[in-house]
Amino acid sequence: MDLGKKAAYLKGLIDGLSIDETTKEGRIITLMADILEDTALIIEDLQEQIDEIIEVVDIMDRDLGELESDFYDEDYYDDDEDDEYDFFEDDLYEVTCPSCKDTIYLNEDMLDEGSMDCPNCEEFLEFDVDFDDWEEDEE
């Protein structure tokens, strides 16, 4: 039996007991039954909305999967772990935006571009990195 039917059944039982609603106890019991019935209706509405959202998300997930398979070539995915992008295979470099102090992680290709807008505050960031110097320092 679902929650709405249980609340209605409880309300029917209370009505069948002919509780005197002029007493304190009678008012409390009938008010509690009304609250339970209203709560059950709200929960049922929320459950319907959740079911609809889950259905939409499942459809979007399938559509996104189709787009990924159409758009990205097989080399885009890492062979060792499914759904991991090559971006994460590269060494990541940590950059701190001077304006918002947000930490940004960039790979070598992104640094080679020389500049970008901060994804947090849109501040224009410029990079002057020479990876050849870094490799010499490491040796």
TAWO-V821440 format. One line per field, one symbol per residue. phi: phi as a letter, one per 20 degrees, with the letter a starting at -180 (. if undefined). psi: psi as a letter, one per 40 degrees, with the letter a starting at -180 (. if undefined). burial: + if it has 24 or more other ideal C-beta (glycine too) atoms within 12 Angstrom, else -. A space follows every 50 residues. Layout:
# TAWO-V821440
phi->???
psi->???
burial->???
This chain:
# TAWO-V821440
phi->.fffffffffffffffflfffeefffffffffffffffffffffffffff ffffffffffffffffffffeeefffefffcfmeeggefffddecdffed mfecdceffffffnaaeffedmffddcccdffffffffe
psi->hiddddddddddddddefhheeiddddddddddddddddddddddddddd dddddddddddddddddddddiidedihddhiehiddedihihhhhhdde ehhhhiidddddddiihhedeehhhihghhdddddddd.
burial->------+--++--+---------------+--+--++--+---------- --------------------------------------------+----- ---+-+----+-------------+--------------
